[in-house]
Each structure stands twice: as structure tokens, then as C-alpha cells.
Amino acid sequence: MPSRSFSTAYLAQAAELAGNPGQLAAYNSQGHCVVLAGPGSGKTKTLVLKLARILAEDVQAPRGAACITYSQECARELTRRLEMLGLREAPNLFIGTVHGFCLRHLLMPYGRLADLPIQFPLSVASQRVSDRLIRQSGDELFGANHPYKAIDLGRHRRSVLNRNSVAWRSEEELAAWAEAYEAALRQGGLIDYDDMVVYGQRLIAEHDWVLPLVQAKFPVLAVDEYQDLGVALHRIVKRLAFDGGVRLFAVGDADQSIYGFTGADGALLMELAEREDIEPVRLQLNYRSGAGIVSASEMALGEDRGYRANDPTRQATIEFVLCPDGLADQAAHAVAQIIPVALDSKPGRTLGDIAILYTDYRAGDIVAKAVAAGGFDYIRVDTAAPYRKVALTSWVEDCAAWCAGGWRIARPQLRGLIDRYLAFHRANLDDAQARREGQELTALLWALRADQQSARDFVASLRNGILDRLLVAESSLADQKEQLDRMTAALAEGGALATLDIASLGGRDGSPDHLNLLTLHSAKGCEYDVVIMVGLDYGSLPWRKLSPEKLRESRRLFYVGLTRARDEVHMLYSGFVEGRYGPMRHGRSPFLDELEARMRAANL
Ligand SMILES: Nc1ncnc2c1ncn2[C@@H]1O[C@H](COP(=O)(O)OP(=O)(O)OP(=O)(O)O)[C@@H](O)[C@H]1O
């Protein structure tokens, strides 16, 4: 057990690992370690504790660690959990997405020296500009209404890194489109999100001198959700760890790999775990779900992984519900029947403990309408959400949480908010400047504390007070400014979030008073008492006529949904999906047929 000074929260959590030999082995590991484990097995918990321990025992400031993950939601969860242990974003602790790491810690410091063929200072294309250039370059090459899809363009760029290879040319149209789009970006002096990782990889692969510089700053690299990170990051990790002497601690679950369309591949995690110089650790206990849900989820996956519930006596509810009149009927049933009963059946359970999961934002629109008609407030996470979570919008939400009362219990911590704010300044601030900026932010947030205030006024004050000035000075934040502008527009009179108050803005990642509406993809990494999955019809999940690989990925998506639940899973279906020309009656999802048959055979 650790020797240096640790917070009480750390000691309490670390003590919990003592009962789990796998977690303990990972926690005590001395070199590179990869934790492979199923849902709810405490991978993220082990990762944050191990990182805290390494930082206290093995690494001296100003050296530190980089902790990276795939999405902004996961990065925020990591930030939250590390803060609870007393660790927060700092010059020697990076907590964020792979894109943020590549931009801030590879391309910005070393890209110019390496003479990368991109323009410095770096300027990141906003989503709007990037979408426009993709569309224009495609139309110019192939004419309007061409059959090629932007999603495939992205996958090709992310997954084939060698532009001189046969693989790059094997999809000739996508290669030509990528080259035209990138030329248009460069003409505007811009890079996009994929460029960050692709050029980050190139920098690391082609310039040996970068390795000791990264290693000097970050002798430790922790990666969460490894299965989602794709081939470019995999190469960055391998080069840093096995050529650059960076110590690696990675966790992931290939069965939860659901981003194949972005080029991610669960096999990369397995490849890593099979190396001789890595200590692999497997975790079997599921702390999250009741035993019935653990068994059912393995049946849904169609694989026997040997996972067990930590508490085999805990009750679980799993039900299949036919709602014959389509998705709106399913949503109405969830609102009128399932949610009221779920709220009543466990003392202290709130709306925040319940989630409705669906396949895409169109289904989200139908669900949101039914939920609003039922009089419930909700938080919605999908592509139709009024703004995307990027580091800046997440930070604004966390400032709101602090001002709305979080300051009383240091959740989030003010120091963490200041350090994240300083990290938005791409130019290195000297100590005096950093202190001044920190003092200014503190004074502003202190003045904005209020238990009740409109979110619109709060965001306007934050922008007028400090943010707009920052955004004018930092062109590399253009993509993030776009999302902040969308947040501002949604909060304006007549906007989708016009009535939001500061506490709800701060609680958009989870609030006891709001039901959670999410796509199955966004639910990754989350947990709820009660999970209601809607749209489980053939043609929706899975789509029909999928390739075997895409069908496997759909099954994993179904598995991710099921495994979010602690106590109850309700699976709703109608037996048809709405098509362009009316209902298409292909029956319910074959995943449900299989699962129900297996559960019956096992007497579950
Ligand atoms: N040793 C332990 N003792 C008690 N509770 C634990 C232990 N390890 C993890 N937990 C709890 O189990 C739950 C799941 O943990 P965590 O989120 O770290 O799992 P995960 O493996 O990252 O899950 P997923 O892959 O589904 O996102 C959390 O509520 C966590 O606090």
C-alpha cells in the first residue's frame, strides 16, 4: 500500500481494491500494464487510482503523466474521478482526448521544428467549415448527389496512415476526395480533428528526437477506453512506450468496441495485451449490475466471458416489452408506465438514475417529445443536442456547477477550473501572467455565484468577463468557439435551452432532477439504476443486410446498452420500423429473439 501523502478519498478507494486480486495486481504493477475487462469491472477506477499512486510515488514534478481517452464525455468523467482523488489538470498532468493530447503536447510544441506540412500557428477548422469543405471538394470531384459518404472518408483517413501504400489507393475515390479536402483545408491555413492525430503520429514516427522530449514531460501514459482509439493512437502509444521509454497503463474492453466506423479496432488492444513486455490483467467481477443482468449481457454478446456479479444475491429485472404502435408508443409506455414504477420501487431513486437509450437523434426527437409531454425534465446527449461537448463547453458547464453551489463542497474544484482555463491559452503563459489570469477568473466566478440564475445570463457574463477576449486571441480554439456560440444561441430567447438555469447547465452531465436521454453510443462509460432501451426492431438495431463485421459491431452496441444498468433493463420493441414509404415489418431485433431464447434455456 502507498507510502506518501494521499487524500482520504484515495485511501478509502484504494482499500476497496484489496478484495479484488486482479485490480490489486494492476495497482501493484511495476512496468507496462494492460487491463482487459468487461463492463462495470472497475477498469476506470483502477486506472485513476494507479495514476494517483504513480504520481505520488514514482514521478517527481515537473514531470508528470498524460491520461487520454476517446471522447470528451469520457475525458470529463476521468477529470471528475481524478479530482475526487485530489488530482487535476496541470502543466504536468494532461487529462483529455487523444485529439487534445496530439494538438497541445505534440503538434504545438514540436510540429514547427519537425517542419510538418501544416501552417503554424495552428488553426483548427470549425465543424461548419470542415463540413463545407468536405461537401465542396466531393461535389467538385464527383458531381452533386455522388454516392460517397463523408463517414467513409473519415474512416479512410484515420485508418490508412501510409499515403504511399496500396491500401490508401485501394479505395481510389476516397483517397482522391481526402486529398482534395485536405488541400482545401491547407489553403485556408487549417487542420481538422483527424489531422491532429494523423500528424501527431507522423511526428512521433518520423522524428526520433521528439521521443525523449515527450518522455521527459510525461514519463507515464494512461489510456482509458483503448478499444475506441484507432490505429494512429495505437502507433503513438507503441512508439512512446516501446521506443521512447514511457510507462504505459491502458484499460479497455474489445467487446465494447463500437466505433469501427471511425477506424477504431478492438483487435489493437488485444495485440497490445499479447506482447511479452506487458503485464496483462483480466478482471472478472462486475460491481455494477445485478447477477441476472451480468448473465443476460453475456448471452446477448453470445460469448462466455466468465464474468460474475460482485453481489450474486442482488435482484435484477430484465423485461421484453411489445409496444405495437411504433417508437412513439414505446416512448409513451416508458414515460407512463416504466418510469413512475421505477421511481417508486427504490427509496431515494431519482430521475437522474434512469436513462432511455436509443439508436440515433431521430429516435431521440420522438423520445424527447414523449418525455416532455409527460412533464419530465431531461438531459439529452446525441447529435441533435443544441451543442457538442468540447473541452470549452464542458468547462463552461463545470463553472456553472461551481457557481450554482458546487463551491460549497469543492465539486468541481476551483483550482481545477483555473488550470483548465489556463490550458486554453495555447501560448505559454509565464508565472505572473498565469497568476493574473487565475485571479481574474476567480474574481469573476466568485461574483457569479448564485443558487438561482438564468444560464443565459451566466454564460453571457462569463463570455463578456473573460472568454470572448481569450477566443479573439487564440485562433486554434475556433472549433471550440463554434460550440460555445451554439450553446449561447440555444440559451437565447426562443432557443432550445432558453429556460435553463445555472444549476441545470452545470448538471448537464447528470442531475437528479433530469431524466437521461442518450444514444447507445453516448451511453458508453455511464451507469444507471434503470435502463430503458427503445427501438429494438429489425431494421433499426441491427440494420438489415449488414456485413458480418458490422453486424458484430451492432451486437456490441446492444451489449453496451444492456451493461449500463445496475438494477433494471427494459427492452422495448414494436416489430416494425418506419421506412420512407411506411412501416417495414421485419419483426423485432433478432438480438432480442436470441437473448430471450438463451435466457429461457438457462431458466433466467
Ligand atoms: N473494488 C471495488 N469495490 C467496490 N466497487 C467497485 C470496485 N471497483 C469498481 N467498483 C465500482 O464499480 C462500478 C464500475 O466501475 P468502473 O466505472 O470503474 O468500471 P468500468 O470497468 O470502467 O466500466 P465500463 O467499461 O462499463 O465503463 C463503479 O460504481 C465503481 O465505483
PDBQT file of the ligand as one rigid body, heavy atoms in Angstrom, charges set to zero:
ROOT
HETATM    1  N1  LIG A 701     -13.090  -2.963  -5.915  1.00  0.00    +0.000 N 
HETATM    2  C1  LIG A 701     -14.268  -2.341  -5.963  1.00  0.00    +0.000 A 
HETATM    3  N2  LIG A 701     -15.093  -2.345  -4.905  1.00  0.00    +0.000 NA
HETATM    4  C2  LIG A 701     -16.288  -1.742  -4.925  1.00  0.00    +0.000 A 
HETATM    5  N3  LIG A 701     -16.795  -1.092  -6.014  1.00  0.00    +0.000 NA
HETATM    6  C3  LIG A 701     -16.027  -1.054  -7.118  1.00  0.00    +0.000 A 
HETATM    7  C4  LIG A 701     -14.737  -1.666  -7.159  1.00  0.00    +0.000 A 
HETATM    8  N4  LIG A 701     -14.236  -1.456  -8.397  1.00  0.00    +0.000 NA
HETATM    9  C5  LIG A 701     -15.165  -0.754  -9.079  1.00  0.00    +0.000 A 
HETATM   10  N5  LIG A 701     -16.238  -0.512  -8.321  1.00  0.00    +0.000 N 
HETATM   11  C6  LIG A 701     -17.462   0.223  -8.729  1.00  0.00    +0.000 C 
HETATM   12  O1  LIG A 701     -17.990  -0.438  -9.869  1.00  0.00    +0.000 OA
HETATM   13  C7  LIG A 701     -18.585   0.499 -10.779  1.00  0.00    +0.000 C 
HETATM   14  C8  LIG A 701     -17.974   0.342 -12.157  1.00  0.00    +0.000 C 
HETATM   15  O2  LIG A 701     -16.617   0.796 -12.122  1.00  0.00    +0.000 OA
HETATM   16  P1  LIG A 701     -15.937   1.498 -13.373  1.00  0.00    +0.000 P 
HETATM   17  O3  LIG A 701     -16.829   2.561 -13.920  1.00  0.00    +0.000 OA
HETATM   18  O4  LIG A 701     -14.543   1.860 -12.997  1.00  0.00    +0.000 OA
HETATM   19  O5  LIG A 701     -15.974   0.256 -14.364  1.00  0.00    +0.000 OA
HETATM   20  P2  LIG A 701     -15.516   0.100 -15.869  1.00  0.00    +0.000 P 
HETATM   21  O6  LIG A 701     -14.851  -1.216 -15.939  1.00  0.00    +0.000 OA
HETATM   22  O7  LIG A 701     -14.688   1.278 -16.282  1.00  0.00    +0.000 OA
HETATM   23  O8  LIG A 701     -16.928   0.046 -16.609  1.00  0.00    +0.000 OA
HETATM   24  P3  LIG A 701     -17.373   0.256 -18.152  1.00  0.00    +0.000 P 
HETATM   25  O9  LIG A 701     -16.389  -0.482 -19.019  1.00  0.00    +0.000 OA
HETATM   26  O10 LIG A 701     -18.720  -0.368 -18.228  1.00  0.00    +0.000 OA
HETATM   27  O11 LIG A 701     -17.387   1.723 -18.377  1.00  0.00    +0.000 OA
HETATM   28  C9  LIG A 701     -18.341   1.868 -10.187  1.00  0.00    +0.000 C 
HETATM   29  O12 LIG A 701     -19.520   2.266  -9.493  1.00  0.00    +0.000 OA
HETATM   30  C10 LIG A 701     -17.174   1.632  -9.226  1.00  0.00    +0.000 C 
HETATM   31  O13 LIG A 701     -17.141   2.556  -8.164  1.00  0.00    +0.000 OA
ENDROOT
TORSDOF 0
